[in-house]
């Protein structure tokens, strides 16, 4: 059912709402038949106009019959309801898990894509979900900050072309990874999709604070991006496993030992967290810090894979707000970690 709902959401977003409302009506008719339209509206908390529209269609499809005493299920309606119950139960389990994770992490929203990120197709679905969520909050004049990483690259490619006059900036300077996964490149891809402008930060992670201060004073472009960073209204970023990202950033052996000793599990925006959400280490860089998110209206985090469960929990606890988009593999592993079952 979850896989089908992903297809429905892409083709006809209103379809799942219609299915849920008709499923609700069929259940109420089953429990209270024969039942009149007004009572059905009261039980379902839908308007009489909506109820009338739904039951007329279900009557035409042979699921409901009208009698002098009220509406009843036909034999076909009785046959199909258990199958629909099973399907909706699976769908609602996902919705329930989204609510549980949201409450456990004390964030604004959790969205579970019907994938487990094991295949390129699944990762593309996660990217599409992120792109759709991003589109929902973008407005003309917005400053959008985006991090690097493979998930963000897929999200940028999944973003449908649609004119929106925003300014896109990298959330942090570049790190030692494939060029197409760097925040500068991803920012440019998003800007092209939206017909918008973008800025770049040509700085690697790991410079000393003294070097950063000199460069920031010498380069007007870096100052401009930092000022735009303070005006950011939408931030979208990926989440990585701490030791994997330490290797990507070429952090010294001494610093990696510190990360292990402090039990770092996750990384985002150059900040390393333990599973409780404590920041245990941060790389020197310019751009948006994890502690800045409190001042950003729309924060979106995206990650997939059961192996990232601890990383996601740690980073989102440190973040303390926003929308989290994950796949089923991550959701199930996080559920076990958070003792939600």
Secondary structure as UniProt FT lines:
FT   HELIX           2..11
FT   TURN            13..14
FT   HELIX           15..32
FT   HELIX           37..44
FT   HELIX           48..60
FT   TURN            61..62
FT   STRAND          64..66
FT   STRAND          71..73
FT   HELIX           75..105
FT   STRAND          109..113
FT   HELIX           120..137
FT   TURN            140..141
FT   STRAND          143..146
FT   HELIX           150..158
FT   STRAND          167..170
FT   HELIX           179..181
FT   HELIX           183..194
FT   STRAND          197..198
FT   TURN            205..206
FT   HELIX           209..218
FT   HELIX           220..230
FT   STRAND          234..238
FT   STRAND          240..241
FT   HELIX           242..248
FT   TURN            249..250
FT   HELIX           253..261
FT   TURN            262..263
FT   STRAND          264..268
FT   TURN            269..270
FT   STRAND          271..274
FT   TURN            275..276
FT   STRAND          279..282
FT   HELIX           290..295
FT   STRAND          298..302
FT   HELIX           306..308
FT   HELIX           309..319
FT   STRAND          323..327
FT   HELIX           328..337
FT   TURN            338..339
//
